[in-house]
Amino acid sequence: MPEGHSIHRLARQFSSVFGGSRLTVSSPQGRFAAGAGQLDGHVLEGASAVGKQLFLHFDNDLYLRIHLGLYGAFDFGGDETFAGASSIGAPRRVGERETAGDDGAGYAGPPEPKGAVRVRLVSDHGWADLRGPTACEVVTEAERSKVLARLGPDPLADGADGTAGAERAAEFARRLGSKGSPIGLLLMNQEVLAGVGNVYRAEVLFRAGISPWRLGRSVNGDEARELWNDVVRLMNDGVRQGRIITTLPGDREDAGEPVPVSEAHYVYQRTGLPCRRCGTPVAGTEMGARKLYWCPSCQAD
């Protein structure tokens, strides 16, 4: 499932590429035909992300709310003025290009839809196709506010270093400390922390030396704030780099750049391999119907 950094990248790309443009909105698959009709011909005023929720704001005061879920993804393309990732979401394209222009062949509009395209958005200079989302609906401002009210603080929200950031850190600590569930579950709970998924969950707990089985109410305020600060740091890196890299250079066997996939994580998808810091085999099991990875030595109960 795409994590919060990918959704924030999506929001920035939509605002950059389509912001201020009048869009043709359609549903080649047909499942979103009624919703597309509400947005077709309107100007996209901007895009925003909160956790794993993407909101496209149109000039008729309606929003397109999208949650990619496990299988949702956007494909993009356009003319020589179109700059951005060619695909964002899951599954990711192998060898994804960082630009999705016309490759010098001339732009003749979007290609014929391939597969089950839930919604297509087209401007004069580019297009975006959405496939496989968990949620894709048109909502009002009031409905959007209800969605946001259910979410915990977002580490990628503006002002992470100021007063607002301190307030969000305190709110995360309060929500975490009020729960009697394992922290490995709570970090994936969007009502506790918005945007964190399986990779960040495993990696920040390793970096903090906290067992995923430790109860949220046993985590003190200082520990919670340190977790929050690390999540903020790592997720902002993810937005800039377009991928999740959590290892420090001194913990990698291969010091090359760009960081190889095999060197990007401490424990995620490394079951049975030696811990990068202590050599203990990385453990793997399931928690909350998702794969869980941790070092039994570095993250002892």
Secondary structure, 3 states (H helix, E strand, C coil): CCCHHHHHHHHHHHHHHHCCCECEEECCCCCCHHHHHHHCCCEEEEEEEECCEEEEEECCCCEEEEECCCCCEEEEEECCCCCCCCEEECCCCCCCCCCCCCCCCCCCCCCCCCCCEEEEEECCCEEEEEECCCEEEEECHHHHHHHHHCCCCCCCCCCCCCHHHHHHHHHHHHHHHCCCCEHHHHCCCCCCCCCCCHHHHHHHHHHHCCCCCCEHHHCCHHHHHHHHHHHHHHHHHHHHHCCCCCCCHHHCCCCCCCCCHHHCCCCCCCCCCECCCCCCECEEEEECCEEEEECCCCCCC
